[in-house]
Amino acid sequence: MTVMANSKVITKLEYRFKGVVDFIEMSFTNYPDPISRTSENTKAGIIFTDILTFKTPKCTDETDSLLKSLASHLTIWQVSYSDDTVDAIGTDELPARLKFVRMNGGQPGNYNGYEISVQAKSV
């Protein structure tokens, strides 16, 4: 699957757990502007927040288990684009946290899958 992000086409979405070297590819579906970056001035200095938002299809027990595991661990994410650039969300020093919502409304035409948000803060 590919999705447009800031005029770039996303070709791959991967994650790894903190302290692990190898990334694991994750399936995703189209989501507009999947990466947002903000900054906030605080007494401690400027805090930067990166948020990756995407959907993954099909509600299954296997995907539930994977997302629960990812939500309970610190992770690092990579977004690869068709122009060979890569965005990272999180680092081993400041890893990301995942939150997800299961979307299965039971009505024809409703999305059957998960909406996922990955957030990392840095200074």
C-alpha positions, 0 to 999 in steps of 0.5 A, spaced: 500 500 500 502 507 498 499 513 501 501 520 500 504 524 505 507 531 504 507 530 496 511 524 498 509 516 497 509 512 503 512 505 500 514 502 507 512 502 514 516 499 519 517 498 527 522 495 532 522 494 539 527 499 543 534 495 543 532 491 537 536 492 531 531 489 526 525 493 523 519 489 522 514 491 516 507 493 518 501 493 513 497 500 513 492 503 509 491 510 506 491 516 511 492 523 509 498 527 512 500 521 517 506 525 520 505 531 524 511 535 528 510 540 533 514 544 538 512 547 545 516 552 549 517 549 556 521 551 562 525 545 561 526 548 553 523 546 547 519 539 546 518 537 539 513 532 538 512 527 532 506 523 531 505 518 526 497 516 524 495 511 520 490 505 519 491 498 518 486 493 515 482 487 518 480 486 526 483 480 527 485 476 534 492 476 531 492 484 530 489 485 536 495 481 540 500 485 536 497 492 537 497 490 545 504 488 545 506 494 541 502 499 546 505 496 552 513 496 549 517 502 547 518 502 540 522 506 534 518 507 527 521 508 520 517 511 514 520 510 507 518 514 501 518 512 494 524 518 493 528 514 498 528 518 504 526 515 511 523 519 517 524 516 524 519 516 529 522 515 536 529 513 538 533 508 543 534 514 547 527 517 546 522 511 544 515 512 541 509 510 544 503 507 540 495 507 542 490 504 537 482 504 536 479 498 534 474 500 528 469 495 527 462 498 527 458 492 524 454 496 519 455 495 511 461 500 509 464 501 516 471 501 516 474 494 519 481 495 522 485 499 527 486 507 527 493 507 530 497 513 533 505 513 534 507 519 538 515 520 540 517 527 544 524 529 544 528 535 546 
